[in-house]
Amino acid sequence: MLAFPAAIKIYVAVQPVDMRKQFNGLWAAAQENLHEDPKNGAVFVFINKERTRLKLLYWDGTGVWVLAKRLEQGRFSWPAGTQRTKLSLAPEALALLVGGVELKHGSLKPWYER
């Protein structure tokens, strides 16, 4: 389970990225695509085109973290139909998104089992 402080900023990249990107590639995507400085302590969330893989980039003050999740079944719910390149989420919303909850309807996706 992921838990971040309530004061932390979380930015979700609306457009998918190439999941072959690692530390430097995701860092560049945060700077160039989202127009944010990763050293400001925010969490950046990226997804692949199929919405089956998710990566988080986080600077903790001493180094960069990259966390990844691959779904074995189903797809992540993801914002669509917006002209913006990023959305800001509360830490609780990120936990729901990663946990398989459909944010729009507030219900578990059919493939999700506890």
C-alpha positions, 0 to 999 in steps of 0.5 A: 500500500502506498501512503503519501503525506496529505500535503504532497502534490501528485501530478498525473500525466494524462497522455501515455508515455513509453514504459521503457523510460526509467529515471532520466526519461521520466525525469525529462517527461516531468520537466518537458511534458508536465512543465514541473520541476521534479526536485520540488518533491511532487509525485509524478504518475505515468501510464502506458498506452494500454493502461496496464502499466503505471510508474511513479517518479518521486524525489525524496530529497536525497535521490529519485524513486521510480515505482512500477505496477503492472496489472495482470488483468484489466486496465487502470481507469485514466482521465480522458477527453481533457486538453490538459497535459496533467491533472493534480490528485490528492494522495487518497485519490492516487491510492484509489486509482492504484487500488483498482477503484473507478474514480468517476463512479467510486466503485471497484473495477470488475477485475479487481479482487481483494 
